[in-house]
Amino acid sequence: MGTRKAQGRHNALAIRFGTDGWRAITAWDFTAENVRLCAQGVARYLIKTGLASRGLVVGYDTRFASEDFAAEVAQVSAGNGVPALLCDRAAPTPVVSLNVVHRKAGGAAIITASHNPPQWNGFKYKPEYGGSASQEVVDALEREIDEAAGHEAPCLPLAAGRARGLVQDIDPAPPYLAQVGKLVDLPALRHSGLKVAVDAMHGAGAGYLPRLLEGLPGLAELRSERNPSFPGMRQPEPVAHNLAPLSEHVVRHGCDVGIALDGDADRVGIIDEHGRFLSTLETFALLCLYLLETRGERGPLVKSITMTGMVYRLGELFGVPVYETPVGFKYLGPVMRREDALVAGEESGGYAFRGHIPERDGILSGLFILDMMARTGKRPSELVGYLFSKVGEHHFERWDVPFDPAQRGAVVQRVASQHPNALAGKKLTGRDEVDGTRFRLEGGAWVLVRFSGTEPLLRLYAEADSPAQVERLLKEARGMAGV
């Protein structure tokens, strides 16, 4: 979510966090000055909550100048007397988040715009538990940032900070690699004989899966070099239209599976052995099935409002509760922690797991899919078929429609005024406005209209028992919104 003009004593830019952090266009609103303002707010928050002495982990991705923005954060942190643990290289968000817990730090600031288009960058904050900041933490941070606006943030140059012990350079990888090795039988995967292709999408996750699966014959990594322009894709999001190179590689080289990571590697996309993209809803349902059946674990399942209804059926089959939240891990994470949930997932391709951190992790998600394949002897398309044999056939699609932000109110009113008895020939069984407007239909189908929390996009979601039904629902939803 970008910045907006604030009415206040400083006439400053009010920085507001969306579904996961503050994001804006580089050199427009995402400037060194505004990054320092965010860092000052974080430092004030850590001091007020008594966490300052534990230090702040500072991470960054592979976007343009991310390391320079991270240096600004470290200098402000040190200038406030809050020790900065500055990553010495670009690192995935889950890797930085794990370091918070491993090093018992007070929190983490991460310079990343995740999957947003290349001209964007962002500032994420991770509290001491290593997950997305809850709404309460976000509200507190925004208050501190507002209070700091209009005042020069104290900065201690990196060299001086290092000399005084207030800036420490860290390699974030080793603690993460060790943690993942406890959660997955890596030696078994290395000897599984699976032929795997990885697409790093020019992001911070490059090199991690090859390192974890070192010795696996035939493993190939695509788009592993840093390129902040993310050529060939609108944004580094692991969705079907961005993964043509991975799909082609899988088919051409006879791979068993393709695994794609987004810009900061907290999301995953899976390509099956035929080059078909598995929907994020299929992937999450498979991960739930893997944990419940393949590994025999039990625990609550947590899903966002945009996540698949297959989760409810799996909950019934395995006797575990299912919790639903608005979109964003700032909602999913707290429920996951409170309920000691087995897994949490959102439609964007982010999944978190018990025994790890309450944070999306695309790398671990990919490894779990590989482990499911190795243990069951099934390739992705066969796993989806097996899943459907248990929960019924489900299909999903999301449309992202750009809109004029000035028309947002009109779009909301148009959707709110709609009270259909049926959509796409299916009878309406319910309606809610937990996050956007969702219409629930007979047979478990649903369609949702909501605004992106990070970009000027209207998102339309639909799940039904056939691709044709999904397309009809999306067309009718777009008609209702008038965009």
C-alpha positions in Angstrom: 0.0 0.0 0.0 1.4 3.4 -0.9 1.6 6.7 0.8 -1.0 9.5 0.9 -1.1 13.1 2.0 -1.8 13.5 5.7 -3.5 16.3 7.4 -1.4 17.1 10.3 1.1 19.4 11.9 4.0 18.2 9.7 2.0 18.0 6.4 4.0 14.8 6.0 3.4 11.6 4.0 1.4 9.2 6.1 2.8 5.7 5.7 0.3 3.0 6.0 0.9 -0.8 6.0 -1.3 -3.0 3.8 -1.7 -6.7 4.0 2.0 -7.1 4.7 4.0 -4.0 5.1 4.3 -0.6 3.4 4.9 -0.6 -0.4 5.3 2.2 -2.8 7.0 3.2 -6.1 10.8 3.7 -5.8 11.9 7.3 -6.1 8.3 8.5 -6.0 7.2 7.7 -2.4 9.6 4.9 -1.6 12.6 7.2 -0.9 15.5 7.1 1.5 13.8 9.8 3.6 10.6 7.7 4.0 12.5 4.5 4.7 14.4 6.4 7.4 11.0 7.5 8.8 9.8 3.9 8.9 13.0 2.8 10.6 12.6 5.6 13.2 9.1 4.4 13.9 10.4 0.8 14.4 13.1 2.0 16.7 10.7 4.0 18.8 8.4 0.9 18.9 11.2 -1.4 20.1 12.3 1.1 22.7 8.7 1.6 24.1 8.1 -2.2 24.2 11.3 -3.0 25.9 12.7 -5.0 23.0 15.4 -2.6 21.9 18.3 -4.3 23.6 17.5 -7.5 21.7 18.3 -5.8 18.4 16.7 -5.5 15.0 17.5 -7.9 12.1 17.7 -6.0 8.9 17.2 -7.9 5.6 16.6 -7.0 2.0 15.7 -8.6 -1.4 17.2 -8.3 -4.9 15.3 -5.3 -6.1 17.0 -2.1 -7.2 19.0 -0.5 -4.4 17.4 -2.7 -1.7 20.8 -3.1 0.0 21.1 0.7 0.1 17.7 1.2 1.7 18.6 -1.6 4.2 21.8 0.3 5.1 19.6 3.4 5.9 17.5 1.3 8.2 20.6 -0.1 10.0 22.0 3.4 10.5 18.8 4.8 12.0 18.4 1.8 14.2 22.0 2.2 15.5 21.4 6.0 15.8 18.7 5.2 18.3 20.9 2.8 20.2 19.1 -0.3 18.9 21.6 -2.9 17.7 21.2 -3.7 14.0 21.9 -7.2 12.7 22.4 -6.4 9.1 22.2 -9.2 6.6 25.4 -9.4 4.5 23.5 -10.5 1.3 20.0 -10.5 -0.1 17.9 -13.1 1.7 14.3 -14.5 1.5 11.8 -13.1 3.9 11.3 -16.4 5.7 15.1 -16.7 6.1 15.2 -13.2 7.7 12.2 -14.0 9.9 13.7 -17.2 11.1 16.8 -15.3 12.2 14.6 -13.1 14.5 13.7 -16.2 16.4 17.1 -17.9 16.2 18.9 -14.8 17.4 16.2 -13.8 19.9 16.0 -10.4 18.3 13.4 -7.8 19.0 12.1 -7.9 15.4 13.1 -7.5 11.8 12.8 -4.9 9.1 12.9 -6.2 5.6 13.3 -4.1 2.4 11.2 -6.0 -0.1 8.1 -5.5 -2.3 7.7 -9.3 -2.5 5.7 -10.0 -5.7 4.9 -6.4 -6.7 6.0 -5.0 -10.1 9.7 -4.0 -10.5 9.2 -0.2 -10.0 8.0 -0.9 -6.4 9.8 -1.6 -3.2 8.6 -2.0 0.3 9.2 -2.2 4.1 8.0 -5.2 6.1 8.2 -5.5 9.8 8.4 -8.9 11.6 7.9 -8.9 15.4 9.9 -11.0 17.9 8.0 -14.2 17.0 9.2 -14.1 13.4 5.8 -13.8 11.7 3.8 -11.1 10.0 3.0 -8.2 12.3 -0.5 -8.4 13.7 -3.0 -5.6 13.3 -2.2 -4.4 16.8 1.5 -4.2 16.1 0.8 -2.5 12.8 -1.4 0.1 14.5 1.4 0.8 17.1 4.0 1.1 14.4 2.0 3.5 12.3 1.4 5.7 15.4 5.2 5.8 16.1 5.9 6.6 12.4 3.3 9.4 12.5 4.9 10.8 15.7 8.3 10.7 14.1 7.2 12.5 10.9 8.7 15.9 10.5 11.7 15.2 12.7 15.1 14.2 11.4 15.9 10.5 12.3 19.2 10.1 14.2 21.6 8.1 12.0 24.9 6.5 12.9 27.1 5.7 9.9 27.7 2.0 9.3 31.4 2.2 10.0 30.9 4.0 13.3 28.1 1.6 14.2 30.3 -1.4 13.5 33.1 0.1 15.6 30.7 0.7 18.5 29.1 -2.7 18.3 25.8 -1.3 17.2 25.9 -2.7 13.7 26.8 -6.4 13.2 26.9 -8.0 9.8 25.4 -11.5 9.7 25.1 -14.3 7.2 21.4 -15.2 7.6 21.5 -18.6 5.7 23.0 -21.1 8.2 20.3 -20.9 10.9 17.6 -21.3 8.3 19.3 -24.2 6.5 19.7 -26.0 9.8 16.1 -25.4 10.7 14.8 -26.8 7.4 17.0 -29.8 7.9 15.1 -30.6 11.0 11.7 -30.4 9.3 12.5 -32.4 6.1 14.5 -35.5 5.4 16.9 -33.9 3.0 19.1 -36.9 2.6 16.1 -38.9 1.4 15.1 -36.2 -1.0 18.6 -36.0 -2.4 18.4 -39.8 -3.2 14.8 -39.7 -4.3 15.7 -39.7 -8.0 13.2 -36.8 -8.6 14.0 -34.5 -11.5 13.3 -31.0 -10.3 13.4 -27.6 -12.0 13.4 -24.4 -9.8 12.5 -20.9 -11.0 14.0 -18.2 -8.7 12.3 -15.5 -10.8 15.5 -13.3 -10.2 14.6 -13.1 -6.6 16.1 -13.5 -3.2 15.4 -17.2 -3.1 18.0 -18.0 -5.7 20.4 -20.8 -4.6 18.5 -22.0 -1.6 16.8 -25.1 -3.0 19.9 -26.2 -5.0 21.9 -25.8 -1.8 19.3 -27.8 0.3 19.0 -30.5 -2.4 22.7 -30.6 -3.3 23.5 -33.9 -4.9 20.1 -34.4 -6.4 20.8 -35.4 -10.1 19.1 -33.3 -12.7 18.2 -30.4 -10.6 18.2 -27.2 -12.6 17.6 -23.6 -11.5 16.2 -21.0 -13.9 16.4 -17.2 -13.6 18.8 -17.3 -10.7 20.7 -14.2 -11.5 19.8 -10.8 -10.0 17.8 -8.7 -12.3 15.6 -6.0 -10.7 13.7 -5.4 -13.9 12.2 -8.9 -13.7 12.3 -9.3 -17.5 9.5 -11.3 -19.2 7.0 -10.8 -16.4 4.8 -8.0 -15.0 5.9 -8.9 -11.5 7.8 -11.7 -9.8 4.7 -13.6 -8.7 4.7 -17.4 -9.2 1.4 -17.6 -11.2 0.8 -19.3 -14.5 1.3 -16.4 -16.9 4.8 -15.7 -15.4 6.0 -19.3 -15.5 6.1 -20.1 -19.2 9.9 -20.6 -19.1 9.6 -23.0 -16.2 6.7 -24.9 -17.8 8.6 -25.2 -21.0 11.7 -26.5 -19.2 9.8 -29.1 -17.3 8.2 -30.5 -20.5 11.3 -30.3 -22.6 13.6 -32.0 -20.0 11.1 -34.5 -18.7 11.1 -33.1 -15.1 8.8 -34.5 -12.4 8.0 -31.1 -11.1 8.8 -27.4 -11.3 9.0 -25.1 -8.2 8.8 -21.3 -8.5 9.5 -18.8 -5.8 8.4 -15.2 -5.8 10.6 -12.1 -5.3 11.2 -12.7 -1.6 10.6 -16.4 -1.6 7.7 -16.4 0.8 5.4 -17.8 -1.9 5.5 -20.8 -4.1 4.1 -21.9 -7.4 4.0 -25.5 -8.6 4.2 -26.8 -12.2 3.2 -30.4 -12.8 5.0 -32.9 -15.0 2.9 -31.9 -18.0 3.8 -28.2 -17.6 0.4 -27.3 -16.1 0.3 -24.7 -13.2 -1.3 -26.1 -10.1 -3.6 -23.5 -8.6 -2.5 -22.1 -5.3 -5.7 -23.7 -3.9 -4.7 -27.1 -5.1 -1.2 -26.7 -3.7 -2.5 -25.7 -0.3 -5.0 -28.6 -0.2 -2.2 -30.9 -1.1 0.0 -29.5 1.7 -2.9 -30.1 4.2 -3.3 -33.6 2.9 0.4 -34.2 3.1 0.6 -33.2 6.7 -2.6 -35.0 7.8 -2.3 -38.2 5.8 1.3 -38.7 4.6 2.8 -37.5 7.9 -0.1 -38.4 10.1 -0.1 -35.1 12.0 -3.1 -33.5 13.5 -4.0 -29.9 14.2 -6.3 -27.0 13.1 -6.1 -25.7 9.6 -6.2 -21.9 9.0 -7.3 -20.4 5.7 -7.9 -17.0 4.3 -11.3 -16.1 2.9 -9.9 -16.5 -0.6 -8.6 -20.0 0.0 -10.2 -23.2 -1.1 -13.3 -24.9 0.3 -11.4 -28.2 -0.1 -9.9 -27.4 3.3 -13.3 -27.7 5.0 -13.7 -31.2 3.5 -10.3 -32.2 4.6 -11.1 -31.0 8.1 -14.2 -33.2 8.1 -12.3 -36.2 6.8 -9.5 -36.0 9.3 -11.5 -34.6 12.3 -9.7 -31.3 12.6 -11.1 -27.8 12.9 -10.8 -25.1 10.2 -10.5 -21.4 10.9 -11.1 -18.6 8.4 -9.7 -15.1 8.4 -9.5 -12.0 6.1 -6.7 -11.9 3.6 -3.2 -11.4 4.9 -0.9 -13.2 7.3 -1.4 -10.3 9.8 -4.7 -12.1 10.4 -3.7 -15.7 9.6 -0.5 -15.6 11.8 -2.2 -14.7 15.1 -4.9 -17.4 14.7 -2.2 -19.9 13.8 -0.2 -19.0 16.9 -3.3 -18.9 19.2 -4.7 -22.3 18.0 -1.3 -24.0 17.5 -2.4 -24.7 14.0 -0.9 -27.3 11.8 -0.8 -25.1 8.7 -2.1 -21.8 7.5 -2.5 -20.6 3.9 -3.6 -17.9 1.6 -4.6 -17.8 -2.0 -1.6 -15.8 -3.1 0.6 -18.9 -2.6 1.9 -18.3 0.9 1.8 -21.2 3.4 3.1 -21.5 7.0 3.7 -24.6 9.1 3.7 -25.6 12.8 7.2 -26.2 14.2 8.7 -23.5 12.0 7.7 -19.8 12.1 4.2 -18.4 11.7 5.3 -16.9 8.4 4.9 -17.9 4.7 7.8 -19.9 3.4 7.9 -20.8 -0.3 11.1 -22.8 0.1 9.8 -25.1 2.8 6.5 -25.4 0.9 8.3 -26.6 -2.2 10.3 -29.1 -0.1 7.2 -30.5 1.4 5.6 -31.0 -2.0 8.8 -32.9 -3.0 8.6 -35.0 0.1 5.0 -35.8 -0.6 6.0 -37.0 -4.1 8.9 -39.0 -2.8 6.8 -40.7 -0.1 3.8 -41.5 -2.2 5.5 -42.2 -5.5 3.0 -39.9 -7.2 3.8 -36.9 -9.5 1.9 -33.7 -9.2 -1.0 -34.4 -11.6 -1.5 -37.8 -9.8 -1.5 -36.1 -6.4 -4.2 -33.7 -7.6 -6.3 -36.6 -8.9 -5.9 -38.4 -5.6 -6.9 -35.2 -3.8 -10.0 -34.8 -5.9 -10.9 -38.4 -5.2 -11.3 -37.4 -1.6 -12.8 -33.9 -1.7 -14.4 -33.7 -5.2 -13.3 -31.7 -8.2 -12.5 -28.0 -7.6 -11.3 -25.4 -10.0 -10.2 -21.8 -9.3 -9.1 -18.6 -11.1 -8.4 -15.0 -10.1 -8.7 -12.0 -12.3 -6.7 -8.8 -11.4 -8.4 -5.8 -12.9 -6.7 -2.3 -12.8 -9.0 0.5 -11.8 -8.8 4.3 -11.2 -8.4 4.7 -7.4 -10.7 7.7 -7.6 -13.5 5.3 -8.6 -13.0 3.0 -5.6 -16.0 4.3 -3.8 -18.2 3.9 -6.8 -17.1 0.3 -7.3 -17.8 -0.5 -3.7 -21.3 1.0 -4.0 -22.1 -0.9 -7.2 -21.1 -4.3 -5.6 -23.0 -3.5 -2.4 -26.1 -2.7 -4.3 -26.2 -6.1 -6.0 -28.5 -8.7 -4.4 -28.8 -11.6 -6.9 -30.7 -14.8 -6.2 -28.3 -16.7 -8.4 -25.0 -16.3 -10.2 -23.9 -18.3 -13.3 -27.0 -20.5 -12.9 -26.2 -21.4 -9.3 -28.5 -20.5 -6.4 -27.1 -18.1 -3.9 -26.8 -19.6 -0.4 -25.1 -16.8 1.5 -23.2 -13.5 1.4 -20.7 -11.9 3.6 -18.3 -8.9 3.7 -15.5 -10.2 5.9 -13.0 -9.0 3.4 -14.6 -7.6 0.2 -17.9 -9.1 -0.8 -18.3 -12.8 -1.1 -21.2 -14.7 -2.7 -21.6 -18.3 -1.6 -23.4 -20.6 -4.0 -24.9 -24.1 -4.0 -22.5 -27.0 -4.3 -19.8 -25.1 -2.5 -19.0 -22.7 -5.3 -18.2 -19.1 -4.4 -17.1 -15.8 -5.9 -15.4 -12.8 -4.2 -14.8 -9.2 -5.1 -12.1 -7.3 -3.1 -9.4 -4.7 -3.5 -5.7 -5.5 -3.4 -4.1 -4.3 -0.2 -0.8 -3.4 -2.0 -1.7 -2.3 -5.6 -4.5 -0.4 -7.4 -6.2 -3.6 -8.5 -9.7 -5.0 -8.1 -9.3 -8.8 -7.5 -12.0 -11.2 -8.6 -11.9 -14.8 -7.2 -14.0 -17.8 -8.0 -14.0 -21.5 -7.2 -16.4 -24.1 -8.7 -16.6 -27.6 -10.0 -15.6 -26.8 -13.5 -13.4 -24.2 -15.4 -16.4 -23.1 -17.4 -18.4 -22.4 -14.3 -15.4 -20.4 -12.8 -15.2 -18.2 -15.9 -18.9 -17.5 -15.8 -18.7 -16.5 -12.2 -15.8 -14.1 -12.8 -17.5 -12.5 -15.8 -20.7 -11.9 -13.8 -18.7 -10.5 -10.8 -16.8 -8.1 -13.1 -20.2 -7.0 -14.5 -21.5 -6.3 -11.0 -18.4 -4.2 -10.2 -18.6 -2.3 -13.5 -14.9 -2.4 -14.3 
